[in-house]
Each structure stands twice: as C-alpha cells, then as structure tokens.
Amino acid sequence: MGATVFETHITEVHRRTRDVLSFRAAVTEGMNYRAGQFMGVTVRADGRELSKYLSFSSAPSEKGYVEFTKKISGSDFSKVLERLKPGDGVTLKMPLGSFLLEEAAPKHLFLSGGIGITPIRSMWKDAFDRRLALDMMLLYGNRTPEDIAFRDDLEAMMGESKSFKTVFSLDTAAACPASWKGRCGFINAAMIKEEAPDYLERVFYVCGPPAMVTHLLSILQGQLQIPESRIKRENFAGY
Ligand SMILES: Cc1cc2nc3c(=O)[nH]c(=O)nc-3n(C[C@H](O)[C@H](O)[C@H](O)COP(=O)(O)OP(=O)(O)OC[C@H]3O[C@@H](n4cnc5c(N)ncnc54)[C@H](O)[C@@H]3O)c2cc1C
C-alpha cells in the first residue's frame, strides 16, 4: 500500500497527560491504514509549513477519524499543534511503516516507555475490537503515574479480556506512591522474566525514543537471547 497525501481537518483534541495531546482528523475517501503504522503530519502557521512523522494512536476499527498523538515539547511544531482547534486544516501523508502485529503468532510482548505507546495502543485496540485470540502483554514504563498516556484504554481492555495484560512500571522507587500496584524501576531482564515466564515463546515489540529502543534491544538480544526474527521495533527518531 503506497502513501497518499490527504488534505483534511481537525475534529477533536484530547489531552492525554500534562504534555501529551491527541488530535483527531476527519477521514476522507481512500484514507486506509493498518494498526501500528505512522503518517507524515504537516501543519501551517505564519506562512510556514512544519512536518513530523507521528504514529496512528487510533485503530482502523475506530471509524470516522484518524488520531495522532504528540508529546508536546518546546519545538515550533509543538507550538503550532497546541493551538490547533476543530476545523483547522492539516495534511496527512499516509500510510507509512511496517510496525505491524504478527497475527499468526499466538503470544506477544510489547515493551514501551512514555510516548512510545502510540502505535501499541493502535495495535491493541485493533486486536481487541477484532476479537483476535492472541495473548497480548505490555510492560509500559513512565516517570510518574500522571505521565501514563492511554492508561484508561489499556486498563479497560485488561478489565474486559483475560488476553490483554498491561504491567505499568514507574522509573524509580521514589516515584512510586504507597498505593502503587505496578512495578518500580526501568524495564530490565529480571522484570521481563518475572512478568512473562514464557517470554521465549513470544514475539517482542519495542517502541519509543531511540535511547530507550537501543537499551531494550540490548537486553533482548544480549541477556535474554531473543532471536532477531522475533523482535519488531519502531524508533521514534527525532527525540
Ligand atoms: C516512525 C516514527 C513515529 C513517531 N511517532 C511519534 C508519535 O506517535 N508521537 C510523538 O510525539 N512523536 C513521534 N515520533 C517522533 C516525532 O517525529 C518527533 O521527532 C518528535 O516528536 C520530536 O519533535 P518535536 O517537534 O517535539 O521536537 P524537535 O524540533 O524535533 O526537537 C527535538 C527535541 O528538542 C527539543 N526542542 C526543540 N525545540 C525546542 C525549543 N524551541 N525549546 C525547547 N526545546 C526544544 C524538544 O525537547 C524536542 O523533543 C515518531 C518518529 C518516527 C520516526
């Protein structure tokens, strides 16, 4: 499926965390994609065009809109996004990428941190809505509970289906409140073995900023000896 450029407009803006915003854009004729893919997003302000690659955080089963989700930084692109409101125009080049669910495999383990959750949320929602009979597990790291994007969605899927399990982890013990029921500390080999004793049977998906992806790949390929053929990755180059 080749990428096509679509002129569309924003329909809704949702705040996910203090610095993460989701933007929904109207679907026009021919706008097709698969869960886990990404798009080129172009916005205009003050006579300038600004573009970034952003993953779909929506699933194809969510009809009528496509959604992208951006961690808002101090960049010019982020500043334009922060001002976007329903009706504003946006150009989407889509679909791009091959970070896709291996539907033929029965067991999956997703590793992510922070904003790296976007294509995973897309794949999970897609698998959930299509009632795929797959064992889906996610280890999702964040700095604080307030930084967890899509927590409500992930918990809802876990609550409704035994096949979907998310383990949240906070980066440091100091960040874990007394009431915290998840893990504390960065995702490491011991955590993966404890949470998924059957990890050798799983297909791995790693997504996030380059430093995090490099770190997790070194754990998978080094300490855990996972073959390259069982690891899929999406590198959020640009962070
Ligand atoms: C395949 C793919 C998928 C991706 N999916 C996503 C996604 O779903 N969501 C997402 O958020 N990102 C995603 N990214 C990354 C995205 O494309 C951007 O590179 C990233 O969001 C950083 O863009 P930026 O505009 O915030 O900062 P850039 O302008 O690219 O600068 C990089 C960093 O510098 C800092 N910075 C820049 N300008 C300023 C300033 N004026 N003041 C202070 N600090 C500044 C910011 O901390 C910023 O993070 C993806 C990348 C790829 C390749």
The ligand as a MOL file (V3000), in Angstrom:
LIG
                    3D

  0  0  0     0  0            999 V3000
M  V30 BEGIN CTAB
M  V30 COUNTS 53 58 0 0 0
M  V30 BEGIN ATOM
M  V30 1 C 8.1370 6.3590 12.7130 0
M  V30 2 C 8.0280 7.4650 13.7390 0
M  V30 3 C 6.9000 7.5460 14.5320 0
M  V30 4 C 6.7950 8.5510 15.5120 0
M  V30 5 N 5.6540 8.6360 16.2660 0
M  V30 6 C 5.5500 9.6100 17.2020 0
M  V30 7 C 4.3540 9.7470 17.9780 0
M  V30 8 O 3.3830 8.9790 17.8430 0
M  V30 9 N 4.3020 10.7540 18.8950 0
M  V30 10 C 5.3580 11.6280 19.0900 0
M  V30 11 O 5.2460 12.5200 19.9430 0
M  V30 12 N 6.4860 11.5170 18.3680 0
M  V30 13 C 6.6140 10.5550 17.4230 0
M  V30 14 N 7.7580 10.4710 16.6520 0
M  V30 15 C 8.8310 11.4760 16.8580 0
M  V30 16 C 8.4400 12.7720 16.1180 0
M  V30 17 O 8.5040 12.5810 14.7200 0
M  V30 18 C 9.3710 13.9410 16.5120 0
M  V30 19 O 10.6660 13.6780 16.0710 0
M  V30 20 C 9.3860 14.1640 17.9770 0
M  V30 21 O 8.0540 14.2470 18.4650 0
M  V30 22 C 10.1410 15.4460 18.3410 0
M  V30 23 O 9.5510 16.5410 17.6670 0
M  V30 24 P 9.4490 17.9780 18.3050 0
M  V30 25 O 8.7410 18.8250 17.3080 0
M  V30 26 O 8.8420 17.9060 19.6460 0
M  V30 27 O 10.9530 18.4190 18.5390 0
M  V30 28 P 12.1450 18.7500 17.5180 0
M  V30 29 O 12.0060 20.1140 16.9610 0
M  V30 30 O 12.2840 17.6790 16.5230 0
M  V30 31 O 13.3630 18.7490 18.5420 0
M  V30 32 C 13.7990 17.5730 19.2690 0
M  V30 33 C 13.7770 17.9120 20.7800 0
M  V30 34 O 14.4230 19.1560 21.0410 0
M  V30 35 C 13.7130 19.9150 21.9960 0
M  V30 36 N 13.3310 21.2400 21.4540 0
M  V30 37 C 13.2100 21.5710 20.1480 0
M  V30 38 N 12.9070 22.8670 20.0150 0
M  V30 39 C 12.8380 23.3730 21.2560 0
M  V30 40 C 12.5770 24.6570 21.7800 0
M  V30 41 N 12.3450 25.6850 20.9810 0
M  V30 42 N 12.5630 24.8150 23.1180 0
M  V30 43 C 12.8080 23.7590 23.9270 0
M  V30 44 N 13.0940 22.5320 23.4950 0
M  V30 45 C 13.1040 22.3430 22.1730 0
M  V30 46 C 12.4910 19.1330 22.3730 0
M  V30 47 O 12.6910 18.5290 23.6550 0
M  V30 48 C 12.3550 18.0520 21.3330 0
M  V30 49 O 11.8640 16.8530 21.8750 0
M  V30 50 C 7.8700 9.4890 15.6820 0
M  V30 51 C 9.0100 9.3930 14.8620 0
M  V30 52 C 9.0930 8.4080 13.8980 0
M  V30 53 C 10.3150 8.3560 13.0240 0
M  V30 END ATOM
M  V30 BEGIN BOND
M  V30 1 1 1 2
M  V30 2 1 2 3
M  V30 3 2 2 52
M  V30 4 2 3 4
M  V30 5 1 4 5
M  V30 6 1 4 50
M  V30 7 2 5 6
M  V30 8 1 6 7
M  V30 9 1 6 13
M  V30 10 2 7 8
M  V30 11 1 7 9
M  V30 12 1 9 10
M  V30 13 2 10 11
M  V30 14 1 10 12
M  V30 15 2 12 13
M  V30 16 1 13 14
M  V30 17 1 14 15
M  V30 18 1 14 50
M  V30 19 1 15 16
M  V30 20 1 16 17
M  V30 21 1 16 18
M  V30 22 1 18 19
M  V30 23 1 18 20
M  V30 24 1 20 21
M  V30 25 1 20 22
M  V30 26 1 22 23
M  V30 27 1 23 24
M  V30 28 2 24 25
M  V30 29 1 24 26
M  V30 30 1 24 27
M  V30 31 1 27 28
M  V30 32 2 28 29
M  V30 33 1 28 30
M  V30 34 1 28 31
M  V30 35 1 31 32
M  V30 36 1 32 33
M  V30 37 1 33 34
M  V30 38 1 33 48
M  V30 39 1 34 35
M  V30 40 1 35 36
M  V30 41 1 35 46
M  V30 42 1 36 37
M  V30 43 1 36 45
M  V30 44 2 37 38
M  V30 45 1 38 39
M  V30 46 1 39 40
M  V30 47 2 39 45
M  V30 48 1 40 41
M  V30 49 2 40 42
M  V30 50 1 42 43
M  V30 51 2 43 44
M  V30 52 1 44 45
M  V30 53 1 46 47
M  V30 54 1 46 48
M  V30 55 1 48 49
M  V30 56 2 50 51
M  V30 57 1 51 52
M  V30 58 1 52 53
M  V30 END BOND
M  V30 END CTAB
M  END
